[in-house]
Amino acid sequence: MSVLTGSAEDGSGALFICLARLTGEPDPEPLVAGVRVTGDEVRIAWPGGPRQRVVIREDGVSVTEEPPGSG
């Protein structure tokens, strides 16, 4: 998993998060179908892959992974 680190110094308090997937499928399911955002938590269900839970807080980011089909 790629990791991006750094800080924004503009004082806006805004955060941009981007999910991307590369596929050779002719008509892939839209990625947004497997994404749920609640407060400081993003849950991603990758098609045919794992589920990930990302918690984004001021003191850091944590990522946990569950096997496909769980949860």
Backbone torsions as a table, in degrees:
resi	resn	phi	psi	omega
1	MET	NA	130.7	177.7
2	SER	-72.9	145.8	-179.8
3	VAL	-122.3	132.2	176.6
4	LEU	-113.6	126.7	178.4
5	THR	-124.8	161.6	178.4
6	GLY	145.6	-168.8	179.4
7	SER	-146.3	154.9	175.9
8	ALA	-104.1	127.0	-175.7
9	GLU	-103.3	8.9	-176.4
10	ASP	-82.2	-8.3	176.7
11	GLY	75.8	8.7	-176.7
12	SER	-75.9	-24.0	-176.7
13	GLY	74.9	7.4	-178.8
14	ALA	-87.3	150.4	178.5
15	LEU	-135.8	130.2	177.9
16	PHE	-107.2	126.8	179.2
17	ILE	-122.6	135.0	-178.8
18	CYS	-128.4	131.8	173.3
19	LEU	-109.7	140.1	178.5
20	ALA	-141.6	151.2	177.2
21	ARG	-142.2	137.3	175.3
22	LEU	-102.4	132.2	-178.3
23	THR	-146.6	152.1	175.0
24	GLY	-100.3	4.7	-179.2
25	GLU	-68.1	139.2	-179.4
26	PRO	-67.6	-34.6	-179.5
27	ASP	-136.3	71.0	-177.3
28	PRO	-68.5	151.2	174.7
29	GLU	-63.4	138.4	178.0
30	PRO	-57.5	135.3	-177.9
31	LEU	-59.7	-36.5	-177.5
32	VAL	-60.7	-21.3	179.8
33	ALA	-61.9	-27.1	-178.6
34	GLY	-104.8	18.4	-176.6
35	VAL	-116.7	132.4	176.7
36	ARG	-131.8	129.1	-179.8
37	VAL	-115.0	127.3	177.7
38	THR	-137.9	111.2	179.7
39	GLY	57.1	-119.2	-178.3
40	ASP	-96.0	16.7	-175.0
41	GLU	-121.9	137.0	174.3
42	VAL	-121.7	126.2	176.2
43	ARG	-112.1	130.8	-177.9
44	ILE	-123.9	127.4	174.1
45	ALA	-110.9	97.8	-179.7
46	TRP	-70.0	130.1	179.2
47	PRO	-57.4	123.5	179.2
48	GLY	70.9	10.6	-177.6
49	GLY	-135.5	-159.6	-176.5
50	PRO	-76.4	169.1	170.2
51	ARG	-102.9	139.2	178.4
52	GLN	-126.6	144.5	177.0
53	ARG	-119.4	120.9	-179.7
54	VAL	-116.0	123.0	177.0
55	VAL	-111.1	124.4	-175.5
56	ILE	-114.6	114.4	179.3
57	ARG	-130.0	166.7	-179.0
58	GLU	-58.7	-33.7	-177.4
59	ASP	-88.8	0.1	177.1
60	GLY	151.9	178.8	-179.3
61	VAL	-123.3	135.9	174.9
62	SER	-123.2	143.0	178.8
63	VAL	-126.7	126.1	174.4
64	THR	-121.7	150.7	-176.7
65	GLU	-125.9	141.1	176.4
66	GLU	-120.1	149.6	178.9
67	PRO	-66.4	158.7	178.5
68	PRO	-55.6	142.7	176.7
69	GLY	84.3	-6.5	178.8
70	SER	-89.3	161.2	175.6
71	GLY	70.9	NA	NA
